[in-house]
Amino acid sequence: PLERRRSEAEKLLGSARELRDGVGASPEIDRGLAHTLMACGALHIQLGDPALAEQRLREALTLLRALPPRSGSDHDEDRATLSHALILLGNTQQH
């Protein structure tokens, strides 16, 4: 079941990258791609592949840090997402 999830997650990631390449980068697309990368990273941690997890999470962090700041609850959501990515990245160091 986890291997199937890995395959599905990587296909979804490929689709997100294709969308970004086809339409061009925008904060909304980059934010969605970062979330997809984080989900893939978390899955790779579960599957015992910390190197690939770290790669996905570092890419997510790069995208998240480059996003223009938002205000209000959107800003809080962005900060929480960034914090979550950093926690996940720390988990790759434990495996």
C-alpha positions as CSV (number, residue, x, y, z in Angstrom):
1,P,0.0,0.0,0.0
2,L,2.8,2.5,0.8
3,E,4.6,1.7,-2.4
4,R,1.4,2.4,-4.4
5,R,1.1,5.7,-2.5
6,R,4.6,6.6,-3.4
7,S,3.9,6.0,-7.1
8,E,0.7,8.0,-6.9
9,A,2.4,10.8,-5.0
10,E,5.2,11.0,-7.6
11,K,2.7,11.1,-10.4
12,L,0.8,13.9,-8.7
13,L,4.1,15.8,-8.2
14,G,4.9,15.3,-11.9
15,S,1.5,16.7,-12.8
16,A,2.1,19.7,-10.6
17,R,5.5,20.4,-12.1
18,E,4.0,20.1,-15.6
19,L,1.3,22.6,-14.7
20,R,3.9,25.1,-13.4
21,D,6.0,24.6,-16.5
22,G,3.0,25.0,-18.8
23,V,1.3,28.0,-17.2
24,G,4.3,29.6,-15.5
25,A,5.1,30.3,-11.9
26,S,2.6,32.1,-9.7
27,P,2.3,32.3,-6.0
28,E,-0.8,30.1,-6.0
29,I,0.9,27.4,-8.2
30,D,4.1,27.6,-6.3
31,R,2.2,27.3,-3.0
32,G,0.4,24.2,-4.3
33,L,3.6,22.7,-5.6
34,A,5.2,23.2,-2.2
35,H,2.4,21.4,-0.5
36,T,2.7,18.6,-2.9
37,L,6.4,18.4,-2.4
38,M,5.9,18.3,1.4
39,A,3.4,15.5,1.1
40,C,5.8,13.5,-1.0
41,G,8.6,14.3,1.5
42,A,6.5,13.1,4.4
43,L,5.6,9.9,2.5
44,H,9.3,9.2,1.7
45,I,10.1,9.5,5.4
46,Q,7.5,6.9,6.2
47,L,8.9,4.7,3.4
48,G,12.4,4.9,4.9
49,D,13.9,7.0,2.1
50,P,15.3,10.1,3.9
51,A,17.5,11.2,1.1
52,L,14.6,11.6,-1.3
53,A,12.4,13.1,1.4
54,E,15.1,15.7,2.1
55,Q,15.3,16.6,-1.6
56,R,11.5,17.1,-1.8
57,L,11.4,19.1,1.4
58,R,14.3,21.3,0.5
59,E,12.6,22.1,-2.8
60,A,9.4,22.9,-0.9
61,L,11.2,25.2,1.4
62,T,12.9,27.0,-1.5
63,L,9.4,27.6,-3.0
64,L,7.9,28.7,0.3
65,R,10.6,31.1,1.1
66,A,10.4,32.8,-2.3
67,L,6.6,33.4,-2.0
68,P,5.5,37.0,-1.5
69,P,4.2,37.7,2.0
70,R,0.5,37.6,2.6
71,S,-1.4,39.1,5.4
72,G,-3.9,38.0,8.1
73,S,-4.8,34.4,8.3
74,D,-3.1,33.7,5.0
75,H,0.2,34.8,6.5
76,D,-0.4,32.6,9.5
77,E,-1.1,29.6,7.2
78,D,2.1,30.3,5.3
79,R,4.2,30.4,8.5
80,A,2.6,27.2,9.7
81,T,3.3,25.5,6.4
82,L,6.9,26.7,6.5
83,S,7.3,25.4,10.1
84,H,5.8,22.1,9.2
85,A,8.3,21.7,6.3
86,L,11.1,22.4,8.7
87,I,9.9,19.9,11.2
88,L,9.6,17.3,8.4
89,L,13.1,18.1,7.2
90,G,14.4,17.6,10.7
91,N,12.7,14.1,10.7
92,T,14.8,13.2,7.7
93,Q,17.9,13.6,9.8
94,Q,16.6,11.1,12.4
95,H,16.2,8.2,9.8
